[in-house]
Amino acid sequence: MKKRFLFAVLFTGGLFANHITISGTVVSDNQKYIGARYMGYVKEVFVQIGDKVKREDTLFKMDSAEFDILKEQANLALEQAEILTDVYRSKLDEIRREKALLRKHGTDTYNFDDMSENLSITAEHTQSMLKAMQAIVKNAAQKVKEISVISHYLEVKAPSDGIIVQKNLHVGDMVMPGFPVMVLVDLNHLEIEAQISEADLIKVNEGDFVKFEIPAIHYKGRGRIKSIVPSANPMTHTFTIRISFKKDHKKIYPGMYAKIEIEYNQALVRE
């Protein structure tokens, strides 16, 4: 009796369990477009297409001649402001010493009140100039810091580990800010992207487990539907799905063809 019941369950499950097969492509979930923050000419390029890089590896350098001039000018302005600040500080100290001596040895013969008042006015003026120069020193120091940061950005580094899949620059090329010149793909965070027809959309859900195969390396694995992009292609009436999986094969690369098998319950679909 139990055997008959089990057979009936399996037979019924076979009637209602179906699957659809679709094609997909391995893609990176962490693809970075790399460009420069400032306009300039490329001085050196250290990588080629296909090179694997580590985070903080230098990818290329830009010509720093113009920024070197700006840096020198900023340093010179800071140095001059610091010198003038020291001059006004020394002058203010000298005025204070004269006032102290005048109080100690002053007499009516030398018109003490007038001389003291003149020294006070000069001290106030000098104090104002000292404060102004201190503000100039502060601004000049900030300018030097900004130029130093800009110079640092002239050496473009890799933001993460990965492989260079696209390179659109050579030595001597002009680089414009905002335009990517390299594409870096992270090989440790891969997914499978596929298209599913509008008619089959009812058969899949986010979180469903799927089977997939990468024929090129004879690899079979299991993944999970991470997302269904809610915007149909008006030409093909298909939706994009992304499948996450654990990468446990070192030769899985973006761009590889994948065959995906999605099981669904026909009875639930009818409901």
KAQUIRA-V644953 format. One line per field, one symbol per residue. phi: phi as a letter, one per 30 degrees, with the letter a starting at -180 (. if undefined). burial: I if it has 16 or more other C-alpha atoms within 10 Angstrom, else O. Layout:
# KAQUIRA-V644953
phi=???
burial=???
This chain:
# KAQUIRA-V644953
phi=.ddddddddddddddcdbbbcbcbbdbcdbccccbcdbdlcdcbbcbbdjdcbceiddcabcdcedddddddddddddddddddddddddddddddddddddddcdbddcheddddddddddddddddddddddddddddddddddddddddddcdcddadlbdcabbabejddccdjcdcbbccddcbcbccbcbdddcdddbbdjddbcbbceechcbabbbddabddaddddchbccbcccaddbbdcdbejddbccbcdbcdddddd
burial=OOOOOOOOOOOOOOOOOOOOOOIIIIIIIOIIOIIIOOOIIIIIIOIOOOOIIOOOIIIIIIIIOOIOOIIOOIIOIIOOIIOIIOOIIOIIOOIOOOIOOIOOOIOOOOOOOOOIOOIOOOIOOIIOIIOOIIOIIOOIIOIIOOIIOIIOOIIIIIIIIIIIIIIOOOOOOOIOOOOIIIIIIIIIIIIIIIIIOOOOOOIIOOOOIIOIIIOOOOOOOOIIIIIIOOOOOOOOOIIIIIIIIOOOOOOIIIOIIIIIIIIIIOOOOOO
